[in-house]
Amino acid sequence: MTHLQPVPGIVPPGCLQVGSRRWFLRTGLAGVAAAAVGPQSQGAASREKPAVILFWLSGGLSHIDSWDPKPAAPVEVRGPFGSIPTRVPGVRVSEHLPLQANIMDRLTLIRSVDCRGSDHTPITMQAGNALARRTNDGKDGGGYPSMGSIAAKFRGPNDPALPAFVGLADSWKADVWGAGHMGSAYDPVQGTDLAGRIALPAGVSVPRLQDRDDLRRRLDAARSDLDAAGDRMDGHARRALDMITSGKARKAFQLDDEPARVRDAYGRDSIGEKALLARRLVEAGTTFALVSGAWGYFDHHGDDVQWGGIVKGLKPLLPRIDRVIYALVTDLADRGLLDSTLVLMMGEFGRGPVVNKNAGRDHWTNCMSALVAGGGLRTGQVIGSTDAKGYDVQDRRVGPSDIAATVFHHLGIDQTAHWEDSQGRPTPIVTQNGRPIPELV
């Protein structure tokens, strides 16, 4: 896996001058700085520095084999796993989620998520918008942005020295949805690359970087070559330099600063290390962090495909997401960050209610489950239900737009706000009459 550690200066000594046109573009800091742009919302949410950590279970987690077990159903429906009681009376989860069971009073399970608009991409659920769909015609998503990009535009970072929206994923296009037609300034920053961008070139000192007048002269001279950046370049450059010289972003990536016991608690695997990095980023000032352990690793069609079936494929993964939620929730609580940090874990859809001939489950867009923690929301409950076979929503349907409205409510973003595309056309950030989930807020 990719180890998310700071890397040495990416520009060889004497190769580029800091502040020059080539330096600014080659480091990619134009995009990093743009991602740090955004008005700070007002009111209580602003004072609390709210943040969101979204765990993306790429491939689609089986709801029946995790958070919505069906112990009374026939074996071909209930699957090979047993279920266990949790700290909340009457609530059972998979036998392979004992740590989550032990803190169920700090969690909420949504068993009635309607994912019929979703496909095998992150588009619909990460946008929190059933109108944002995979279309396979070069116009995927319909131009709608992700929830993280909305956060970057309407909230901005909690600290200007950090990017507002960071994605921590190895498979970028398949696991992270961006800003759509809202504009590339609000696309997520690729966390696995950011550490390299914020390292100082060898031989360059902070005082030299802080020579604003020299930087302005250099950028003015290069203006004709930077038409795409327009008149905002000076501001972006200053933000990029602030990100470098403050050292806050660079420090957030130094996982070696964490005690070994903390790293062990999260797990020294892909999702564990990214989860710990996400906590460090939001603690430092990032508003929205997205974590994906690996591309498609919950796509458990059966033992004849890469990720295997329910026993061979899913069974080894459940303890990892069990551990990572337990570690993050307890860690955030210990640091006094749980009420200000909304934790959300979900994938693109559920899995079929009948185990197939290959010992797996196929895609299922009728319904899925999601996990929520933190954010000062009501916990220790289950919202909604599916029928006896996990075939469809039976009670309290929750749509993608309801999830988006809940996220924006937590971040203090006006849910009636609109964004404009490059043609100046206004589009609401919450569609289809979505509203914050009342059982949570």
C-alpha positions as CSV (number, residue, x, y, z in Angstrom):
1,M,0.0,0.0,0.0
2,T,1.0,3.6,-0.3
3,H,2.5,4.9,3.0
4,L,1.3,8.4,3.6
5,Q,4.5,10.0,4.9
6,P,6.0,13.4,4.0
7,V,8.4,13.1,1.1
8,P,11.6,15.1,0.5
9,G,11.6,18.2,-1.6
10,I,10.2,17.4,-5.0
11,V,12.2,20.1,-6.8
12,P,15.9,19.4,-7.2
13,P,18.2,22.2,-6.0
14,G,18.7,25.0,-8.5
15,C,16.1,23.5,-10.9
16,L,13.2,25.9,-10.2
17,Q,12.8,29.2,-8.3
18,V,10.1,29.2,-5.7
19,G,7.4,31.6,-6.8
20,S,8.2,31.2,-10.4
21,R,5.5,30.3,-12.9
22,R,7.0,26.8,-13.5
23,W,7.3,26.2,-9.7
24,F,3.7,27.2,-9.1
25,L,2.3,25.0,-11.8
26,R,4.6,22.0,-11.4
27,T,3.9,21.6,-7.7
28,G,0.2,21.6,-8.4
29,L,-0.3,24.2,-5.7
30,A,-2.7,26.2,-7.9
31,G,-5.2,23.4,-7.3
32,V,-4.3,23.0,-3.6
33,A,-4.7,26.7,-3.0
34,A,-8.0,26.9,-4.9
35,A,-9.2,24.0,-2.7
36,A,-8.6,26.2,0.3
37,V,-10.9,28.9,-0.9
38,G,-14.4,29.3,0.4
39,P,-16.4,31.5,2.7
40,Q,-16.6,30.5,6.3
41,S,-20.1,29.9,7.4
42,Q,-21.4,31.8,10.3
43,G,-23.0,30.9,13.6
44,A,-22.5,28.1,16.1
45,A,-21.4,25.6,13.5
46,S,-18.5,27.9,12.6
47,R,-17.3,28.2,16.2
48,E,-17.3,24.4,16.6
49,K,-15.2,23.9,13.4
50,P,-17.4,21.1,12.2
51,A,-15.9,18.4,9.9
52,V,-16.9,15.2,8.1
53,I,-15.1,11.9,7.6
54,L,-16.7,9.8,5.0
55,F,-15.6,6.1,4.7
56,W,-16.3,4.9,1.2
57,L,-16.9,1.1,1.1
58,S,-16.0,0.8,-2.6
59,G,-17.9,-2.0,-4.3
60,G,-21.0,-2.1,-2.2
61,L,-21.1,-3.7,1.3
62,S,-23.6,-6.5,1.9
63,H,-26.2,-5.0,4.3
64,I,-27.4,-8.5,5.3
65,D,-24.0,-9.7,6.3
66,S,-23.1,-6.5,8.3
67,W,-25.6,-4.1,9.8
68,D,-28.9,-5.6,8.9
69,P,-28.7,-9.3,9.7
70,K,-31.7,-11.6,9.1
71,P,-31.2,-14.4,11.6
72,A,-34.7,-15.8,11.1
73,A,-34.5,-15.9,7.3
74,P,-33.7,-19.1,5.3
75,V,-30.0,-19.9,5.1
76,E,-29.8,-18.7,1.5
77,V,-30.9,-15.3,2.6
78,R,-29.3,-14.9,6.1
79,G,-26.0,-16.1,4.8
80,P,-23.1,-17.8,6.5
81,F,-22.6,-15.4,9.4
82,G,-24.4,-15.3,12.8
83,S,-25.5,-12.2,14.6
84,I,-24.7,-10.8,18.0
85,P,-26.5,-8.4,20.4
86,T,-25.2,-4.8,20.8
87,R,-25.1,-2.3,23.7
88,V,-28.5,-1.0,22.4
89,P,-31.2,-3.5,23.4
90,G,-32.8,-5.2,20.5
91,V,-30.2,-4.2,18.0
92,R,-28.1,-7.0,16.4
93,V,-25.2,-6.9,14.0
94,S,-23.0,-9.4,12.3
95,E,-20.9,-11.6,14.6
96,H,-17.8,-10.1,12.9
97,L,-18.5,-6.6,14.2
98,P,-18.1,-7.0,18.0
99,L,-16.3,-3.7,18.6
100,Q,-19.0,-1.7,16.9
101,A,-21.5,-3.7,19.0
102,N,-19.7,-2.6,22.1
103,I,-20.1,1.1,21.2
104,M,-23.5,0.9,19.5
105,D,-24.8,3.6,21.9
106,R,-22.4,6.0,20.1
107,L,-23.5,4.9,16.6
108,T,-26.6,5.0,14.5
109,L,-27.5,2.5,11.8
110,I,-29.6,3.6,8.9
111,R,-31.1,0.4,7.4
112,S,-33.4,2.0,4.9
113,V,-31.2,3.9,2.5
114,D,-32.7,4.1,-0.9
115,C,-29.9,3.7,-3.5
116,R,-31.9,3.0,-6.6
117,G,-30.3,5.9,-8.4
118,S,-26.8,4.5,-7.7
119,D,-24.5,2.5,-9.9
120,H,-21.1,1.0,-9.6
121,T,-19.5,4.4,-9.0
122,P,-19.2,6.8,-6.2
123,I,-21.3,9.5,-8.0
124,T,-24.8,9.2,-6.6
125,M,-24.1,8.6,-2.9
126,Q,-21.0,10.8,-2.6
127,A,-23.1,13.6,-4.3
128,G,-26.0,12.9,-1.9
129,N,-28.2,13.3,-5.0
130,A,-30.2,10.6,-6.9
131,L,-30.1,12.9,-9.9
132,A,-26.3,12.5,-10.1
133,R,-25.9,9.3,-12.0
134,R,-23.5,7.2,-14.0
135,T,-24.7,7.5,-17.6
136,N,-21.7,6.0,-19.6
137,D,-22.0,8.8,-22.2
138,G,-19.2,11.0,-21.2
139,K,-21.6,13.1,-19.0
140,D,-21.6,11.0,-15.8
141,G,-23.0,12.8,-12.8
142,G,-25.0,15.4,-14.8
143,G,-22.6,18.1,-13.6
144,Y,-23.7,17.7,-9.9
145,P,-20.9,18.1,-7.3
146,S,-20.0,15.8,-4.4
147,M,-20.9,16.7,-0.8
148,G,-17.2,17.3,-0.2
149,S,-17.0,19.9,-3.0
150,I,-20.1,21.6,-1.7
151,A,-18.3,21.8,1.7
152,A,-15.2,23.2,0.0
153,K,-17.2,26.0,-1.7
154,F,-19.8,26.9,0.9
155,R,-17.8,26.2,4.1
156,G,-14.2,26.3,3.2
157,P,-11.4,24.9,5.4
158,N,-11.6,25.2,9.2
159,D,-8.0,26.5,8.9
160,P,-6.8,28.2,5.7
161,A,-3.4,26.4,6.0
162,L,-5.3,23.1,5.2
163,P,-7.3,22.2,2.1
164,A,-11.0,22.0,2.6
165,F,-11.6,18.7,0.9
166,V,-9.1,15.9,0.9
167,G,-9.6,12.4,-0.7
168,L,-7.6,9.5,0.6
169,A,-7.9,6.8,-2.0
170,D,-5.6,4.8,-4.2
171,S,-8.1,4.5,-7.1
172,W,-9.0,8.2,-7.6
173,K,-11.5,8.1,-10.5
174,A,-13.3,5.0,-9.3
175,D,-13.6,6.0,-5.7
176,V,-13.8,9.8,-5.4
177,W,-16.4,12.1,-6.9
178,G,-15.4,15.7,-7.4
179,A,-16.9,19.1,-8.1
180,G,-18.7,18.4,-11.4
181,H,-19.7,21.6,-13.2
182,M,-19.3,23.7,-10.0
183,G,-15.7,24.2,-11.0
184,S,-12.3,22.5,-10.5
185,A,-11.4,25.0,-7.7
186,Y,-13.6,22.8,-5.4
187,D,-12.3,19.4,-6.5
188,P,-10.8,17.3,-3.7
189,V,-7.1,17.4,-3.2
190,Q,-5.5,14.0,-3.6
191,G,-4.1,13.3,-0.2
192,T,-1.6,10.7,-1.4
193,D,0.1,13.4,-3.4
194,L,-0.3,16.4,-1.1
195,A,2.6,15.5,1.2
196,G,5.0,15.9,-1.8
197,R,3.5,19.2,-2.8
198,I,3.9,20.8,0.6
199,A,7.5,19.9,1.1
200,L,10.0,22.7,0.6
201,P,12.5,22.3,-2.2
202,A,16.0,21.6,-1.0
203,G,17.9,24.7,-0.2
204,V,14.9,27.0,0.1
205,S,14.3,28.7,3.4
206,V,11.0,29.9,4.8
207,P,12.1,33.6,4.9
208,R,12.8,33.5,1.2
209,L,9.3,32.0,0.6
210,Q,7.7,34.8,2.6
211,D,9.0,37.6,0.4
212,R,5.5,38.5,-0.9
213,D,6.7,41.4,-3.0
214,D,9.1,39.3,-4.9
215,L,6.5,36.6,-5.4
216,R,4.0,39.3,-6.7
217,R,6.5,40.6,-9.2
218,R,7.2,37.1,-10.5
219,L,3.6,36.3,-10.9
220,D,2.9,39.7,-12.6
221,A,5.6,38.9,-15.1
222,A,4.1,35.5,-15.8
223,R,0.5,36.7,-16.0
224,S,0.2,36.3,-19.7
225,D,1.0,32.6,-19.4
226,L,-1.5,32.0,-16.7
227,D,-4.8,33.1,-18.3
228,A,-6.7,30.2,-16.8
229,A,-5.9,31.4,-13.3
230,G,-6.9,35.0,-14.1
231,D,-6.7,37.7,-11.5
232,R,-7.0,35.3,-8.6
233,M,-3.4,34.0,-9.0
234,D,-1.9,36.3,-6.4
235,G,-4.4,35.2,-3.8
236,H,-4.0,31.5,-4.7
237,A,-0.2,31.9,-4.5
238,R,-0.4,33.4,-1.1
239,R,-2.6,30.7,0.1
240,A,-0.3,28.1,-1.3
241,L,2.7,29.7,0.4
242,D,0.8,29.9,3.7
243,M,0.1,26.2,3.4
244,I,3.8,25.5,3.0
245,T,5.3,28.0,5.5
246,S,2.8,27.3,8.3
247,G,3.9,23.6,8.3
248,K,0.4,22.6,9.6
249,A,-0.5,20.5,6.6
250,R,3.0,18.9,6.5
251,K,2.7,18.0,10.1
252,A,-0.7,16.4,9.7
253,F,0.8,13.9,7.3
254,Q,3.5,12.8,9.8
255,L,1.9,9.6,11.0
256,D,5.1,8.6,12.8
257,D,4.2,11.3,15.4
258,E,1.4,9.1,16.6
259,P,2.2,6.6,19.4
260,A,2.5,3.0,18.3
261,R,-0.5,2.0,20.3
262,V,-2.7,4.5,18.4
263,R,-1.5,3.3,15.1
264,D,-2.0,-0.3,16.1
265,A,-5.6,0.6,17.3
266,Y,-6.5,1.9,13.9
267,G,-4.7,-0.9,12.1
268,R,-1.6,-0.7,10.0
269,D,-3.5,-1.5,6.8
270,S,-4.8,0.8,4.1
271,I,-8.1,1.8,5.7
272,G,-6.6,2.1,9.1
273,E,-3.7,4.4,8.2
274,K,-6.0,6.5,6.0
275,A,-8.5,6.8,8.8
276,L,-5.8,8.0,11.2
277,L,-4.6,10.5,8.6
278,A,-8.2,11.7,8.2
279,R,-8.5,12.3,11.9
280,R,-5.2,14.2,11.8
281,L,-6.4,16.3,8.9
282,V,-9.7,17.3,10.4
283,E,-8.0,18.0,13.7
284,A,-5.6,20.4,11.9
285,G,-8.4,22.1,9.9
286,T,-9.6,20.1,6.9
287,T,-13.4,20.2,6.7
288,F,-14.2,17.1,4.6
289,A,-12.0,14.0,4.4
290,L,-12.9,10.9,2.3
291,V,-11.4,7.5,3.0
292,S,-11.3,4.5,0.7
293,G,-9.3,1.5,1.7
294,A,-9.1,0.0,-1.8
295,W,-11.0,0.1,-5.1
296,G,-13.9,-2.3,-5.3
297,Y,-12.9,-4.4,-2.3
298,F,-16.5,-4.9,-1.1
299,D,-17.7,-6.2,-4.5
300,H,-18.3,-9.7,-3.3
301,H,-20.0,-11.4,-6.2
302,G,-18.5,-14.8,-5.5
303,D,-15.3,-16.9,-5.2
304,D,-14.8,-16.7,-9.0
305,V,-14.0,-13.0,-8.9
306,Q,-11.1,-10.9,-7.6
307,W,-12.6,-9.9,-4.3
308,G,-14.2,-13.3,-3.5
309,G,-17.5,-14.2,-2.0
310,I,-19.0,-13.6,1.4
311,V,-16.8,-16.0,3.4
312,K,-13.5,-15.8,1.4
313,G,-13.9,-12.1,0.6
314,L,-16.0,-10.2,3.1
315,K,-15.2,-12.1,6.2
316,P,-11.6,-10.8,6.4
317,L,-12.7,-7.3,5.8
318,L,-15.4,-6.9,8.4
319,P,-12.9,-6.9,11.3
320,R,-11.0,-4.1,9.6
321,I,-14.0,-1.8,9.4
322,D,-15.1,-2.9,12.8
323,R,-11.7,-1.9,14.3
324,V,-11.4,1.4,12.4
325,I,-14.8,2.7,13.4
326,Y,-14.2,1.7,17.0
327,A,-10.7,3.3,17.0
328,L,-11.9,6.6,15.3
329,V,-15.0,7.1,17.4
330,T,-13.2,6.5,20.7
331,D,-10.2,8.5,19.6
332,L,-12.3,11.5,18.5
333,A,-14.2,11.3,21.8
334,D,-11.0,11.3,23.8
335,R,-9.8,14.3,22.0
336,G,-13.1,16.2,22.4
337,L,-13.7,16.1,18.6
338,L,-16.6,13.7,18.4
339,D,-19.4,16.2,18.6
340,S,-17.8,18.4,15.9
341,T,-16.9,15.5,13.5
342,L,-19.6,13.7,11.6
343,V,-18.5,10.1,10.7
344,L,-20.3,8.4,7.9
345,M,-19.6,4.9,6.5
346,M,-21.4,3.7,3.3
347,G,-20.9,2.3,-0.2
348,E,-22.7,2.7,-3.5
349,F,-25.4,0.1,-2.8
350,G,-26.2,-3.1,-1.0
351,R,-26.0,-6.8,-2.1
352,G,-28.6,-9.2,-3.3
353,P,-30.8,-10.9,-0.7
354,V,-30.0,-14.4,-1.9
355,V,-26.5,-15.9,-1.8
356,N,-25.7,-16.9,-5.4
357,K,-24.2,-20.1,-6.7
358,N,-20.7,-18.7,-6.4
359,A,-21.0,-18.1,-2.6
360,G,-21.4,-14.3,-3.1
361,R,-24.1,-11.7,-3.5
362,D,-24.7,-9.5,-6.6
363,H,-25.4,-5.8,-6.8
364,W,-28.6,-4.6,-5.1
365,T,-29.8,-1.0,-5.6
366,N,-33.2,-1.3,-3.8
367,C,-31.6,-0.6,-0.4
368,M,-28.5,-0.6,1.7
369,S,-27.3,0.3,5.2
370,A,-25.1,3.1,6.4
371,L,-23.4,3.9,9.7
372,V,-23.4,7.3,11.3
373,A,-21.5,8.6,14.4
374,G,-20.5,11.8,16.0
375,G,-21.5,15.3,14.8
376,G,-23.5,15.9,18.0
377,L,-26.3,13.8,16.4
378,R,-28.6,11.4,18.2
379,T,-27.0,8.0,18.4
380,G,-27.8,4.6,19.9
381,Q,-30.6,3.8,17.5
382,V,-31.6,2.2,14.2
383,I,-33.4,4.3,11.6
384,G,-35.7,2.4,9.2
385,S,-35.9,-1.2,8.3
386,T,-36.0,-3.6,5.4
387,D,-38.3,-6.5,4.9
388,A,-37.7,-10.0,6.2
389,K,-35.4,-10.9,3.4
390,G,-33.6,-7.6,3.0
391,Y,-35.2,-7.1,-0.4
392,D,-36.5,-3.6,-0.1
393,V,-37.1,-0.7,2.3
394,Q,-40.0,-1.5,4.6
395,D,-40.1,1.5,6.8
396,R,-38.6,5.1,6.9
397,R,-37.0,5.4,3.5
398,V,-33.9,7.6,3.5
399,G,-32.8,9.1,0.2
400,P,-29.4,10.3,-0.9
401,S,-30.6,13.9,-0.6
402,D,-31.6,13.4,3.0
403,I,-28.0,12.3,3.7
404,A,-26.7,15.4,2.0
405,A,-29.0,17.7,3.9
406,T,-27.9,16.1,7.1
407,V,-24.2,16.6,6.2
408,F,-24.8,20.3,5.3
409,H,-26.9,20.9,8.4
410,H,-23.9,19.7,10.5
411,L,-21.5,21.9,8.6
412,G,-23.7,25.0,9.0
413,I,-24.3,25.3,5.3
414,D,-27.6,26.9,4.2
415,Q,-29.5,24.1,2.7
416,T,-31.4,26.5,0.4
417,A,-28.1,27.7,-1.2
418,H,-27.4,27.3,-4.9
419,W,-24.3,26.9,-6.9
420,E,-23.7,28.2,-10.5
421,D,-22.2,26.3,-13.4
422,S,-19.9,28.0,-15.9
423,Q,-22.9,29.3,-17.8
424,G,-24.2,31.0,-14.7
425,R,-27.1,28.6,-14.2
426,P,-28.2,28.2,-10.5
427,T,-28.6,24.7,-9.1
428,P,-29.7,23.9,-5.5
429,I,-27.2,22.1,-3.3
430,V,-30.0,19.9,-2.0
431,T,-32.3,18.3,-4.5
432,Q,-35.6,16.3,-4.4
433,N,-36.9,17.9,-1.2
434,G,-34.1,16.4,0.8
435,R,-34.1,17.3,4.5
436,P,-31.9,16.6,7.5
437,I,-32.8,13.2,8.9
438,P,-35.1,14.1,11.8
439,E,-34.2,11.1,14.0
440,L,-30.6,12.4,13.9
441,V,-30.7,16.2,14.3
